[in-house]
Amino acid sequence: MPAPVKRYALPADHANYVEALVASGAYASPEDVIGAGLRALQTRDAEIDRWLNTEVANAYDALQANPSSAIPAEEVFASIRAEHAARVKHPARAL
């Protein structure tokens, strides 16, 4: 016996967007739109998990092994502020 089909309600703006995508011919049905959205979320979540489990975990392990390699927060924030100021001053160069 197949599992019962569950129905979900969407806010009006989301439902309108789904309908517009179907009407444009980009998708054959609302189910195709929702399926594509769910696949995109799964891909994004998998990438976040990969990033956390590799890059972030490796950086954490390296910092634990050598705490003196850490950059003081004051330096990080000063660098971010300086880069932001430069982008505000010369927005065309920011790209």
N, CA, C and O atoms as a CHARMM CRD file, in Angstrom:
* protein
*
  380
    1    1 MET  N      0.85700  -1.17800   0.00000 PROA 1      0.00000
    2    1 MET  CA     0.00000   0.00000   0.00000 PROA 1      0.00000
    3    1 MET  C      0.90000   1.23700   0.00000 PROA 1      0.00000
    4    1 MET  O      1.75900   1.35900   0.87300 PROA 1      0.00000
    5    2 PRO  N      0.72900   2.15000  -0.94400 PROA 2      0.00000
    6    2 PRO  CA     1.57200   3.35000  -0.99200 PROA 2      0.00000
    7    2 PRO  C      1.27700   4.27600   0.18700 PROA 2      0.00000
    8    2 PRO  O      0.17600   4.29700   0.73800 PROA 2      0.00000
    9    3 ALA  N      2.30100   5.03200   0.54600 PROA 3      0.00000
   10    3 ALA  CA     2.14300   5.99500   1.64500 PROA 3      0.00000
   11    3 ALA  C      1.16100   7.07300   1.22400 PROA 3      0.00000
   12    3 ALA  O      1.11600   7.45600   0.05500 PROA 3      0.00000
   13    4 PRO  N      0.36900   7.56400   2.17800 PROA 4      0.00000
   14    4 PRO  CA    -0.57200   8.62600   1.82300 PROA 4      0.00000
   15    4 PRO  C      0.16900   9.89000   1.38900 PROA 4      0.00000
   16    4 PRO  O      1.24900  10.19500   1.89500 PROA 4      0.00000
   17    5 VAL  N     -0.41700  10.60700   0.46000 PROA 5      0.00000
   18    5 VAL  CA     0.16900  11.85400  -0.02700 PROA 5      0.00000
   19    5 VAL  C     -0.14300  12.94800   0.98000 PROA 5      0.00000
   20    5 VAL  O     -1.29800  13.14100   1.35800 PROA 5      0.00000
   21    6 LYS  N      0.88900  13.66400   1.41400 PROA 6      0.00000
   22    6 LYS  CA     0.69200  14.78000   2.32400 PROA 6      0.00000
   23    6 LYS  C      0.58100  16.05500   1.50900 PROA 6      0.00000
   24    6 LYS  O      1.27400  16.21800   0.50600 PROA 6      0.00000
   25    7 ARG  N     -0.27000  16.93800   1.92800 PROA 7      0.00000
   26    7 ARG  CA    -0.45200  18.21900   1.26700 PROA 7      0.00000
   27    7 ARG  C      0.06000  19.30800   2.19400 PROA 7      0.00000
   28    7 ARG  O     -0.12200  19.23500   3.40900 PROA 7      0.00000
   29    8 TYR  N      0.69500  20.30900   1.62100 PROA 8      0.00000
   30    8 TYR  CA     1.22200  21.41900   2.39700 PROA 8      0.00000
   31    8 TYR  C      0.70000  22.71900   1.80900 PROA 8      0.00000
   32    8 TYR  O      0.54700  22.84900   0.59500 PROA 8      0.00000
   33    9 ALA  N      0.43200  23.66400   2.67000 PROA 9      0.00000
   34    9 ALA  CA    -0.00800  24.97900   2.21700 PROA 9      0.00000
   35    9 ALA  C      1.20100  25.89500   2.10300 PROA 9      0.00000
   36    9 ALA  O      2.11700  25.83900   2.92400 PROA 9      0.00000
   37   10 LEU  N      1.19300  26.73400   1.08000 PROA 10     0.00000
   38   10 LEU  CA     2.26000  27.71500   0.88800 PROA 10     0.00000
   39   10 LEU  C      1.69400  29.11000   1.10000 PROA 10     0.00000
   40   10 LEU  O      0.51800  29.35900   0.83200 PROA 10     0.00000
   41   11 PRO  N      2.54000  30.02500   1.58600 PROA 11     0.00000
   42   11 PRO  CA     2.09300  31.42200   1.63200 PROA 11     0.00000
   43   11 PRO  C      1.79800  31.88500   0.20700 PROA 11     0.00000
   44   11 PRO  O      2.35100  31.35100  -0.75500 PROA 11     0.00000
   45   12 ALA  N      0.93000  32.87500   0.08200 PROA 12     0.00000
   46   12 ALA  CA     0.48700  33.33500  -1.23200 PROA 12     0.00000
   47   12 ALA  C      1.64300  33.72400  -2.15000 PROA 12     0.00000
   48   12 ALA  O      1.61500  33.40500  -3.33800 PROA 12     0.00000
   49   13 ASP  N      2.67000  34.41400  -1.61400 PROA 13     0.00000
   50   13 ASP  CA     3.77400  34.83100  -2.48400 PROA 13     0.00000
   51   13 ASP  C      4.55200  33.63600  -3.01500 PROA 13     0.00000
   52   13 ASP  O      5.01700  33.66600  -4.15400 PROA 13     0.00000
   53   14 HSD  N      4.70100  32.59200  -2.21900 PROA 14     0.00000
   54   14 HSD  CA     5.39000  31.38700  -2.68800 PROA 14     0.00000
   55   14 HSD  C      4.54200  30.65100  -3.72200 PROA 14     0.00000
   56   14 HSD  O      5.05000  30.20500  -4.75100 PROA 14     0.00000
   57   15 ALA  N      3.25300  30.53000  -3.44000 PROA 15     0.00000
   58   15 ALA  CA     2.35800  29.85400  -4.38400 PROA 15     0.00000
   59   15 ALA  C      2.32600  30.60000  -5.71700 PROA 15     0.00000
   60   15 ALA  O      2.32900  29.97700  -6.77900 PROA 15     0.00000
   61   16 ASN  N      2.29600  31.92500  -5.66200 PROA 16     0.00000
   62   16 ASN  CA     2.30600  32.71700  -6.89800 PROA 16     0.00000
   63   16 ASN  C      3.59500  32.51000  -7.68300 PROA 16     0.00000
   64   16 ASN  O      3.57500  32.43900  -8.91200 PROA 16     0.00000
   65   17 TYR  N      4.70300  32.41300  -6.97900 PROA 17     0.00000
   66   17 TYR  CA     5.99100  32.19200  -7.63900 PROA 17     0.00000
   67   17 TYR  C      6.01700  30.82200  -8.31600 PROA 17     0.00000
   68   17 TYR  O      6.47200  30.68500  -9.45200 PROA 17     0.00000
   69   18 VAL  N      5.51900  29.80600  -7.59500 PROA 18     0.00000
   70   18 VAL  CA     5.45200  28.46000  -8.18000 PROA 18     0.00000
   71   18 VAL  C      4.59100  28.48900  -9.43800 PROA 18     0.00000
   72   18 VAL  O      4.98600  27.95400 -10.47400 PROA 18     0.00000
   73   19 GLU  N      3.44100  29.09900  -9.35500 PROA 19     0.00000
   74   19 GLU  CA     2.54100  29.16400 -10.50900 PROA 19     0.00000
   75   19 GLU  C      3.17500  29.93100 -11.67500 PROA 19     0.00000
   76   19 GLU  O      3.00000  29.55600 -12.83400 PROA 19     0.00000
   77   20 ALA  N      3.90300  30.99300 -11.37000 PROA 20     0.00000
   78   20 ALA  CA     4.56700  31.76600 -12.42800 PROA 20     0.00000
   79   20 ALA  C      5.63600  30.92800 -13.12200 PROA 20     0.00000
   80   20 ALA  O      5.79000  31.00000 -14.34200 PROA 20     0.00000
   81   21 LEU  N      6.37500  30.13300 -12.34700 PROA 21     0.00000
   82   21 LEU  CA     7.39500  29.27000 -12.95100 PROA 21     0.00000
   83   21 LEU  C      6.76500  28.22500 -13.86900 PROA 21     0.00000
   84   21 LEU  O      7.29300  27.93100 -14.94100 PROA 21     0.00000
   85   22 VAL  N      5.64300  27.67300 -13.44400 PROA 22     0.00000
   86   22 VAL  CA     4.95000  26.69900 -14.28900 PROA 22     0.00000
   87   22 VAL  C      4.38700  27.39000 -15.53100 PROA 22     0.00000
   88   22 VAL  O      4.51500  26.87700 -16.64300 PROA 22     0.00000
   89   23 ALA  N      3.77100  28.54500 -15.34200 PROA 23     0.00000
   90   23 ALA  CA     3.18400  29.27500 -16.48000 PROA 23     0.00000
   91   23 ALA  C      4.24300  29.69100 -17.49900 PROA 23     0.00000
   92   23 ALA  O      3.96500  29.76800 -18.69600 PROA 23     0.00000
   93   24 SER  N      5.46300  29.96000 -17.01700 PROA 24     0.00000
   94   24 SER  CA     6.53700  30.37500 -17.93000 PROA 24     0.00000
   95   24 SER  C      7.06300  29.22500 -18.76900 PROA 24     0.00000
   96   24 SER  O      7.76500  29.43100 -19.75900 PROA 24     0.00000
   97   25 GLY  N      6.71700  28.01300 -18.36400 PROA 25     0.00000
   98   25 GLY  CA     7.22700  26.84300 -19.05800 PROA 25     0.00000
   99   25 GLY  C      8.53700  26.31800 -18.49500 PROA 25     0.00000
  100   25 GLY  O      9.06800  25.31700 -18.97600 PROA 25     0.00000
  101   26 ALA  N      9.05400  26.98500 -17.48500 PROA 26     0.00000
  102   26 ALA  CA    10.31600  26.53600 -16.88300 PROA 26     0.00000
  103   26 ALA  C     10.15200  25.18300 -16.18800 PROA 26     0.00000
  104   26 ALA  O     11.09900  24.40100 -16.10400 PROA 26     0.00000
  105   27 TYR  N      8.95700  24.91900 -15.69700 PROA 27     0.00000
  106   27 TYR  CA     8.65500  23.65100 -15.02500 PROA 27     0.00000
  107   27 TYR  C      7.31700  23.14400 -15.53000 PROA 27     0.00000
  108   27 TYR  O      6.44700  23.93300 -15.89800 PROA 27     0.00000
  109   28 ALA  N      7.15100  21.83800 -15.54700 PROA 28     0.00000
  110   28 ALA  CA     5.92500  21.23200 -16.05200 PROA 28     0.00000
  111   28 ALA  C      4.79000  21.27100 -15.03700 PROA 28     0.00000
  112   28 ALA  O      3.61800  21.27400 -15.41300 PROA 28     0.00000
  113   29 SER  N      5.13200  21.29900 -13.75400 PROA 29     0.00000
  114   29 SER  CA     4.08400  21.23900 -12.73800 PROA 29     0.00000
  115   29 SER  C      4.58500  21.85900 -11.44000 PROA 29     0.00000
  116   29 SER  O      5.78800  22.03800 -11.25500 PROA 29     0.00000
  117   30 PRO  N      3.66000  22.18400 -10.54400 PROA 30     0.00000
  118   30 PRO  CA     4.08000  22.67900  -9.23200 PROA 30     0.00000
  119   30 PRO  C      4.95500  21.66800  -8.49100 PROA 30     0.00000
  120   30 PRO  O      5.88200  22.04400  -7.77400 PROA 30     0.00000
  121   31 GLU  N      4.65200  20.39100  -8.67200 PROA 31     0.00000
  122   31 GLU  CA     5.46300  19.35600  -8.02000 PROA 31     0.00000
  123   31 GLU  C      6.90500  19.39300  -8.49800 PROA 31     0.00000
  124   31 GLU  O      7.83000  19.16000  -7.72000 PROA 31     0.00000
  125   32 ASP  N      7.09800  19.69200  -9.79500 PROA 32     0.00000
  126   32 ASP  CA     8.46100  19.80500 -10.32900 PROA 32     0.00000
  127   32 ASP  C      9.19900  20.98700  -9.70400 PROA 32     0.00000
  128   32 ASP  O     10.39200  20.89300  -9.41400 PROA 32     0.00000
  129   33 VAL  N      8.49100  22.09800  -9.49700 PROA 33     0.00000
  130   33 VAL  CA     9.10800  23.27100  -8.86300 PROA 33     0.00000
  131   33 VAL  C      9.52500  22.93600  -7.44300 PROA 33     0.00000
  132   33 VAL  O     10.65300  23.21900  -7.03800 PROA 33     0.00000
  133   34 ILE  N      8.61700  22.33500  -6.68600 PROA 34     0.00000
  134   34 ILE  CA     8.89900  21.99400  -5.28900 PROA 34     0.00000
  135   34 ILE  C     10.04000  20.97200  -5.22400 PROA 34     0.00000
  136   34 ILE  O     10.91600  21.07300  -4.36400 PROA 34     0.00000
  137   35 GLY  N     10.03100  20.00400  -6.11900 PROA 35     0.00000
  138   35 GLY  CA    11.10400  19.01200  -6.14400 PROA 35     0.00000
  139   35 GLY  C     12.46200  19.64400  -6.42000 PROA 35     0.00000
  140   35 GLY  O     13.45700  19.29000  -5.78700 PROA 35     0.00000
  141   36 ALA  N     12.50300  20.58100  -7.36800 PROA 36     0.00000
  142   36 ALA  CA    13.75800  21.26300  -7.68300 PROA 36     0.00000
  143   36 ALA  C     14.23100  22.08400  -6.48500 PROA 36     0.00000
  144   36 ALA  O     15.42200  22.12600  -6.18000 PROA 36     0.00000
  145   37 GLY  N     13.29000  22.72900  -5.81800 PROA 37     0.00000
  146   37 GLY  CA    13.65700  23.50000  -4.62000 PROA 37     0.00000
  147   37 GLY  C     14.20500  22.61500  -3.52000 PROA 37     0.00000
  148   37 GLY  O     15.18800  22.96800  -2.86900 PROA 37     0.00000
  149   38 LEU  N     13.57700  21.46700  -3.30600 PROA 38     0.00000
  150   38 LEU  CA    14.06100  20.54600  -2.27100 PROA 38     0.00000
  151   38 LEU  C     15.43400  19.98100  -2.62700 PROA 38     0.00000
  152   38 LEU  O     16.28700  19.82400  -1.75400 PROA 38     0.00000
  153   39 ARG  N     15.65000  19.67600  -3.91100 PROA 39     0.00000
  154   39 ARG  CA    16.97400  19.19000  -4.32700 PROA 39     0.00000
  155   39 ARG  C     18.03400  20.26600  -4.10100 PROA 39     0.00000
  156   39 ARG  O     19.14900  19.96100  -3.67800 PROA 39     0.00000
  157   40 ALA  N     17.69100  21.51800  -4.38000 PROA 40     0.00000
  158   40 ALA  CA    18.63300  22.61900  -4.15400 PROA 40     0.00000
  159   40 ALA  C     18.95600  22.74900  -2.66900 PROA 40     0.00000
  160   40 ALA  O     20.10800  22.98300  -2.30500 PROA 40     0.00000
  161   41 LEU  N     17.95300  22.60100  -1.81500 PROA 41     0.00000
  162   41 LEU  CA    18.19200  22.64900  -0.36200 PROA 41     0.00000
  163   41 LEU  C     19.07000  21.48700   0.08600 PROA 41     0.00000
  164   41 LEU  O     19.97000  21.66700   0.90600 PROA 41     0.00000
  165   42 GLN  N     18.81300  20.29900  -0.44800 PROA 42     0.00000
  166   42 GLN  CA    19.63900  19.14300  -0.09100 PROA 42     0.00000
  167   42 GLN  C     21.08900  19.35500  -0.51700 PROA 42     0.00000
  168   42 GLN  O     22.01100  19.02200   0.22700 PROA 42     0.00000
  169   43 THR  N     21.28900  19.90300  -1.69800 PROA 43     0.00000
  170   43 THR  CA    22.64100  20.18900  -2.19000 PROA 43     0.00000
  171   43 THR  C     23.32700  21.20900  -1.29000 PROA 43     0.00000
  172   43 THR  O     24.48300  21.02900  -0.90500 PROA 43     0.00000
  173   44 ARG  N     22.61100  22.27900  -0.95800 PROA 44     0.00000
  174   44 ARG  CA    23.16900  23.30800  -0.07800 PROA 44     0.00000
  175   44 ARG  C     23.52900  22.72500   1.28800 PROA 44     0.00000
  176   44 ARG  O     24.61300  22.98200   1.81300 PROA 44     0.00000
  177   45 ASP  N     22.62300  21.94500   1.85700 PROA 45     0.00000
  178   45 ASP  CA    22.88600  21.35500   3.17000 PROA 45     0.00000
  179   45 ASP  C     24.07000  20.40100   3.13500 PROA 45     0.00000
  180   45 ASP  O     24.86800  20.36600   4.07200 PROA 45     0.00000
  181   46 ALA  N     24.18900  19.62700   2.06200 PROA 46     0.00000
  182   46 ALA  CA    25.32500  18.71700   1.92000 PROA 46     0.00000
  183   46 ALA  C     26.63100  19.49400   1.82100 PROA 46     0.00000
  184   46 ALA  O     27.64300  19.08300   2.38900 PROA 46     0.00000
  185   47 GLU  N     26.61400  20.62300   1.09900 PROA 47     0.00000
  186   47 GLU  CA    27.82300  21.45400   0.98100 PROA 47     0.00000
  187   47 GLU  C     28.19700  22.07100   2.32500 PROA 47     0.00000
  188   47 GLU  O     29.37600  22.13700   2.67100 PROA 47     0.00000
  189   48 ILE  N     27.21300  22.51500   3.07100 PROA 48     0.00000
  190   48 ILE  CA    27.49200  23.07000   4.40200 PROA 48     0.00000
  191   48 ILE  C     28.08400  21.98800   5.29800 PROA 48     0.00000
  192   48 ILE  O     29.05700  22.23800   6.01000 PROA 48     0.00000
  193   49 ASP  N     27.51100  20.80000   5.27000 PROA 49     0.00000
  194   49 ASP  CA    28.04900  19.68700   6.07200 PROA 49     0.00000
  195   49 ASP  C     29.48000  19.36100   5.66500 PROA 49     0.00000
  196   49 ASP  O     30.34200  19.14900   6.51800 PROA 49     0.00000
  197   50 ARG  N     29.73200  19.32000   4.33500 PROA 50     0.00000
  198   50 ARG  CA    31.09400  19.03600   3.86300 PROA 50     0.00000
  199   50 ARG  C     32.05700  20.09600   4.35700 PROA 50     0.00000
  200   50 ARG  O     33.14100  19.77200   4.84300 PROA 50     0.00000
  201   51 TRP  N     31.67400  21.36700   4.23800 PROA 51     0.00000
  202   51 TRP  CA    32.51700  22.48200   4.68500 PROA 51     0.00000
  203   51 TRP  C     32.79800  22.38700   6.17800 PROA 51     0.00000
  204   51 TRP  O     33.94200  22.52800   6.61100 PROA 51     0.00000
  205   52 LEU  N     31.75800  22.14800   6.96100 PROA 52     0.00000
  206   52 LEU  CA    31.94600  22.04300   8.40800 PROA 52     0.00000
  207   52 LEU  C     32.85100  20.87400   8.77400 PROA 52     0.00000
  208   52 LEU  O     33.72900  20.99900   9.62800 PROA 52     0.00000
  209   53 ASN  N     32.63000  19.73700   8.12200 PROA 53     0.00000
  210   53 ASN  CA    33.37100  18.52900   8.48000 PROA 53     0.00000
  211   53 ASN  C     34.78800  18.48500   7.93100 PROA 53     0.00000
  212   53 ASN  O     35.60700  17.69100   8.39400 PROA 53     0.00000
  213   54 THR  N     35.08400  19.32000   6.96100 PROA 54     0.00000
  214   54 THR  CA    36.44700  19.30800   6.43100 PROA 54     0.00000
  215   54 THR  C     37.16200  20.60600   6.79300 PROA 54     0.00000
  216   54 THR  O     38.03500  20.61900   7.66000 PROA 54     0.00000
  217   55 GLU  N     36.79400  21.68200   6.13500 PROA 55     0.00000
  218   55 GLU  CA    37.52500  22.93100   6.31300 PROA 55     0.00000
  219   55 GLU  C     37.44900  23.47500   7.73900 PROA 55     0.00000
  220   55 GLU  O     38.47400  23.82100   8.32600 PROA 55     0.00000
  221   56 VAL  N     36.25500  23.55000   8.29100 PROA 56     0.00000
  222   56 VAL  CA    36.12200  24.09600   9.64100 PROA 56     0.00000
  223   56 VAL  C     36.76700  23.16500  10.65700 PROA 56     0.00000
  224   56 VAL  O     37.49300  23.62000  11.54100 PROA 56     0.00000
  225   57 ALA  N     36.51000  21.87100  10.54100 PROA 57     0.00000
  226   57 ALA  CA    37.09900  20.91100  11.48000 PROA 57     0.00000
  227   57 ALA  C     38.62400  20.91800  11.38300 PROA 57     0.00000
  228   57 ALA  O     39.31100  20.85800  12.40300 PROA 57     0.00000
  229   58 ASN  N     39.15700  20.99200  10.16000 PROA 58     0.00000
  230   58 ASN  CA    40.60800  21.02700   9.99300 PROA 58     0.00000
  231   58 ASN  C     41.20900  22.29700  10.58900 PROA 58     0.00000
  232   58 ASN  O     42.26300  22.25000  11.22300 PROA 58     0.00000
  233   59 ALA  N     40.54200  23.42600  10.38600 PROA 59     0.00000
  234   59 ALA  CA    41.03300  24.68600  10.95800 PROA 59     0.00000
  235   59 ALA  C     40.98900  24.62700  12.48000 PROA 59     0.00000
  236   59 ALA  O     41.91200  25.09500  13.14800 PROA 59     0.00000
  237   60 TYR  N     39.93900  24.06400  13.01900 PROA 60     0.00000
  238   60 TYR  CA    39.82500  23.91700  14.47900 PROA 60     0.00000
  239   60 TYR  C     40.95200  23.02600  15.01400 PROA 60     0.00000
  240   60 TYR  O     41.61100  23.36600  15.99600 PROA 60     0.00000
  241   61 ASP  N     41.16000  21.89700  14.36200 PROA 61     0.00000
  242   61 ASP  CA    42.21800  20.97600  14.80100 PROA 61     0.00000
  243   61 ASP  C     43.58900  21.63900  14.73000 PROA 61     0.00000
  244   61 ASP  O     44.41100  21.47300  15.63100 PROA 61     0.00000
  245   62 ALA  N     43.83600  22.39600  13.64900 PROA 62     0.00000
  246   62 ALA  CA    45.12400  23.07900  13.51300 PROA 62     0.00000
  247   62 ALA  C     45.30200  24.12100  14.60700 PROA 62     0.00000
  248   62 ALA  O     46.39800  24.27200  15.14700 PROA 62     0.00000
  249   63 LEU  N     44.25500  24.82700  14.93300 PROA 63     0.00000
  250   63 LEU  CA    44.33700  25.83800  15.99100 PROA 63     0.00000
  251   63 LEU  C     44.55000  25.19100  17.35500 PROA 63     0.00000
  252   63 LEU  O     45.28400  25.71600  18.19200 PROA 63     0.00000
  253   64 GLN  N     43.91300  24.06500  17.57100 PROA 64     0.00000
  254   64 GLN  CA    44.11500  23.35300  18.83600 PROA 64     0.00000
  255   64 GLN  C     45.55600  22.85100  18.94700 PROA 64     0.00000
  256   64 GLN  O     46.14100  22.85900  20.03000 PROA 64     0.00000
  257   65 ALA  N     46.11600  22.42000  17.83500 PROA 65     0.00000
  258   65 ALA  CA    47.48400  21.91600  17.83400 PROA 65     0.00000
  259   65 ALA  C     48.50400  23.03400  17.99100 PROA 65     0.00000
  260   65 ALA  O     49.58100  22.81900  18.54600 PROA 65     0.00000
  261   66 ASN  N     48.16900  24.24300  17.49900 PROA 66     0.00000
  262   66 ASN  CA    49.10200  25.35900  17.55600 PROA 66     0.00000
  263   66 ASN  C     48.34800  26.65700  17.86000 PROA 66     0.00000
  264   66 ASN  O     48.12200  27.46100  16.95500 PROA 66     0.00000
  265   67 PRO  N     47.95700  26.87300  19.12000 PROA 67     0.00000
  266   67 PRO  CA    47.16600  28.05800  19.46600 PROA 67     0.00000
  267   67 PRO  C     47.85300  29.37900  19.12400 PROA 67     0.00000
  268   67 PRO  O     47.17700  30.38800  18.92200 PROA 67     0.00000
  269   68 SER  N     49.17000  29.38700  19.05800 PROA 68     0.00000
  270   68 SER  CA    49.87900  30.63700  18.76000 PROA 68     0.00000
  271   68 SER  C     49.67700  31.08800  17.32200 PROA 68     0.00000
  272   68 SER  O     50.03800  32.21400  16.97800 PROA 68     0.00000
  273   69 SER  N     49.10700  30.23400  16.47100 PROA 69     0.00000
  274   69 SER  CA    48.86000  30.61400  15.07700 PROA 69     0.00000
  275   69 SER  C     47.57300  31.42600  14.92500 PROA 69     0.00000
  276   69 SER  O     47.26300  31.89500  13.83000 PROA 69     0.00000
  277   70 ALA  N     46.83300  31.59200  16.00200 PROA 70     0.00000
  278   70 ALA  CA    45.57800  32.34500  15.94400 PROA 70     0.00000
  279   70 ALA  C     45.84900  33.82300  15.68900 PROA 70     0.00000
  280   70 ALA  O     46.86600  34.36300  16.12600 PROA 70     0.00000
  281   71 ILE  N     44.94000  34.46300  14.98600 PROA 71     0.00000
  282   71 ILE  CA    45.01700  35.90100  14.74500 PROA 71     0.00000
  283   71 ILE  C     44.10100  36.56200  15.75900 PROA 71     0.00000
  284   71 ILE  O     42.92900  36.20100  15.85700 PROA 71     0.00000
  285   72 PRO  N     44.61600  37.52500  16.51600 PROA 72     0.00000
  286   72 PRO  CA    43.77000  38.19800  17.50500 PROA 72     0.00000
  287   72 PRO  C     42.54400  38.83600  16.84200 PROA 72     0.00000
  288   72 PRO  O     42.62700  39.36600  15.73400 PROA 72     0.00000
  289   73 ALA  N     41.42600  38.77600  17.53100 PROA 73     0.00000
  290   73 ALA  CA    40.17500  39.31800  17.00300 PROA 73     0.00000
  291   73 ALA  C     40.30900  40.78600  16.62000 PROA 73     0.00000
  292   73 ALA  O     39.72400  41.22200  15.62900 PROA 73     0.00000
  293   74 GLU  N     41.06600  41.54700  17.38800 PROA 74     0.00000
  294   74 GLU  CA    41.24500  42.96500  17.07900 PROA 74     0.00000
  295   74 GLU  C     41.84700  43.15000  15.68500 PROA 74     0.00000
  296   74 GLU  O     41.44000  44.04500  14.94400 PROA 74     0.00000
  297   75 GLU  N     42.81500  42.30300  15.33000 PROA 75     0.00000
  298   75 GLU  CA    43.43400  42.39100  14.00300 PROA 75     0.00000
  299   75 GLU  C     42.44900  42.02000  12.90200 PROA 75     0.00000
  300   75 GLU  O     42.40800  42.65700  11.84900 PROA 75     0.00000
  301   76 VAL  N     41.66000  40.98500  13.15600 PROA 76     0.00000
  302   76 VAL  CA    40.67700  40.55300  12.16000 PROA 76     0.00000
  303   76 VAL  C     39.66900  41.66400  11.90900 PROA 76     0.00000
  304   76 VAL  O     39.38200  42.00000  10.76000 PROA 76     0.00000
  305   77 PHE  N     39.12500  42.24100  12.99500 PROA 77     0.00000
  306   77 PHE  CA    38.13200  43.29600  12.83600 PROA 77     0.00000
  307   77 PHE  C     38.73200  44.54100  12.20100 PROA 77     0.00000
  308   77 PHE  O     38.06700  45.19500  11.39800 PROA 77     0.00000
  309   78 ALA  N     39.95700  44.88500  12.53400 PROA 78     0.00000
  310   78 ALA  CA    40.61400  46.04400  11.91900 PROA 78     0.00000
  311   78 ALA  C     40.76100  45.82800  10.41700 PROA 78     0.00000
  312   78 ALA  O     40.54800  46.75100   9.63000 PROA 78     0.00000
  313   79 SER  N     41.12000  44.62100  10.02500 PROA 79     0.00000
  314   79 SER  CA    41.27100  44.30300   8.61200 PROA 79     0.00000
  315   79 SER  C     39.92800  44.39000   7.88000 PROA 79     0.00000
  316   79 SER  O     39.85000  44.91900   6.77100 PROA 79     0.00000
  317   80 ILE  N     38.88300  43.86900   8.50700 PROA 80     0.00000
  318   80 ILE  CA    37.54800  43.91700   7.90200 PROA 80     0.00000
  319   80 ILE  C     37.08200  45.36400   7.77300 PROA 80     0.00000
  320   80 ILE  O     36.53800  45.75300   6.74000 PROA 80     0.00000
  321   81 ARG  N     37.29700  46.16400   8.82600 PROA 81     0.00000
  322   81 ARG  CA    36.89700  47.57600   8.77000 PROA 81     0.00000
  323   81 ARG  C     37.65000  48.31700   7.66600 PROA 81     0.00000
  324   81 ARG  O     37.05800  49.11800   6.94300 PROA 81     0.00000
  325   82 ALA  N     38.94200  48.05800   7.53400 PROA 82     0.00000
  326   82 ALA  CA    39.73600  48.72800   6.50600 PROA 82     0.00000
  327   82 ALA  C     39.26300  48.32900   5.11000 PROA 82     0.00000
  328   82 ALA  O     39.15900  49.18000   4.22600 PROA 82     0.00000
  329   83 GLU  N     38.97800  47.05100   4.90700 PROA 83     0.00000
  330   83 GLU  CA    38.49300  46.60500   3.59500 PROA 83     0.00000
  331   83 GLU  C     37.12700  47.21800   3.29400 PROA 83     0.00000
  332   83 GLU  O     36.86900  47.64200   2.16700 PROA 83     0.00000
  333   84 HSD  N     36.26000  47.26500   4.29200 PROA 84     0.00000
  334   84 HSD  CA    34.93800  47.86800   4.09400 PROA 84     0.00000
  335   84 HSD  C     35.07600  49.35300   3.73600 PROA 84     0.00000
  336   84 HSD  O     34.41300  49.83600   2.81800 PROA 84     0.00000
  337   85 ALA  N     35.92400  50.06200   4.45300 PROA 85     0.00000
  338   85 ALA  CA    36.13000  51.49600   4.17500 PROA 85     0.00000
  339   85 ALA  C     36.64100  51.69700   2.75400 PROA 85     0.00000
  340   85 ALA  O     36.22000  52.62800   2.06700 PROA 85     0.00000
  341   86 ALA  N     37.54600  50.82800   2.31200 PROA 86     0.00000
  342   86 ALA  CA    38.06600  50.94100   0.94400 PROA 86     0.00000
  343   86 ALA  C     36.97000  50.67800  -0.08900 PROA 86     0.00000
  344   86 ALA  O     36.92800  51.33400  -1.13000 PROA 86     0.00000
  345   87 ARG  N     36.09200  49.72800   0.19300 PROA 87     0.00000
  346   87 ARG  CA    35.00900  49.43200  -0.74800 PROA 87     0.00000
  347   87 ARG  C     33.99800  50.56500  -0.79700 PROA 87     0.00000
  348   87 ARG  O     33.45200  50.86900  -1.85700 PROA 87     0.00000
  349   88 VAL  N     33.74800  51.18700   0.34200 PROA 88     0.00000
  350   88 VAL  CA    32.82000  52.32200   0.36600 PROA 88     0.00000
  351   88 VAL  C     33.43100  53.50700  -0.37800 PROA 88     0.00000
  352   88 VAL  O     32.72700  54.22000  -1.09300 PROA 88     0.00000
  353   89 LYS  N     34.72100  53.71600  -0.21500 PROA 89     0.00000
  354   89 LYS  CA    35.39200  54.84200  -0.83900 PROA 89     0.00000
  355   89 LYS  C     35.51600  54.64200  -2.35800 PROA 89     0.00000
  356   89 LYS  O     35.36500  55.59100  -3.12700 PROA 89     0.00000
  357   90 HSD  N     35.78700  53.41700  -2.77600 PROA 90     0.00000
  358   90 HSD  CA    35.97800  53.09700  -4.20600 PROA 90     0.00000
  359   90 HSD  C     35.16400  51.86700  -4.57400 PROA 90     0.00000
  360   90 HSD  O     35.73400  50.79000  -4.74800 PROA 90     0.00000
  361   91 PRO  N     33.82700  52.00000  -4.69800 PROA 91     0.00000
  362   91 PRO  CA    32.98800  50.82800  -4.95300 PROA 91     0.00000
  363   91 PRO  C     33.31400  50.08800  -6.25300 PROA 91     0.00000
  364   91 PRO  O     33.13800  48.87100  -6.31500 PROA 91     0.00000
  365   92 ALA  N     33.77500  50.77300  -7.27000 PROA 92     0.00000
  366   92 ALA  CA    34.09500  50.09500  -8.53700 PROA 92     0.00000
  367   92 ALA  C     35.26600  49.13800  -8.39500 PROA 92     0.00000
  368   92 ALA  O     35.35100  48.15300  -9.12800 PROA 92     0.00000
  369   93 ARG  N     36.15800  49.41100  -7.47500 PROA 93     0.00000
  370   93 ARG  CA    37.33400  48.55400  -7.26300 PROA 93     0.00000
  371   93 ARG  C     37.01000  47.35500  -6.37500 PROA 93     0.00000
  372   93 ARG  O     37.80900  46.42300  -6.28000 PROA 93     0.00000
  373   94 ALA  N     35.85000  47.36900  -5.72500 PROA 94     0.00000
  374   94 ALA  CA    35.50200  46.32700  -4.77100 PROA 94     0.00000
  375   94 ALA  C     35.29600  44.97700  -5.41900 PROA 94     0.00000
  376   94 ALA  O     35.41000  43.94800  -4.75200 PROA 94     0.00000
  377   95 LEU  N     34.99700  44.95900  -6.70500 PROA 95     0.00000
  378   95 LEU  CA    34.74700  43.71300  -7.38000 PROA 95     0.00000
  379   95 LEU  C     36.04200  43.04200  -7.62700 PROA 95     0.00000
  380   95 LEU  O     36.07300  41.95200  -8.19700 PROA 95     0.00000
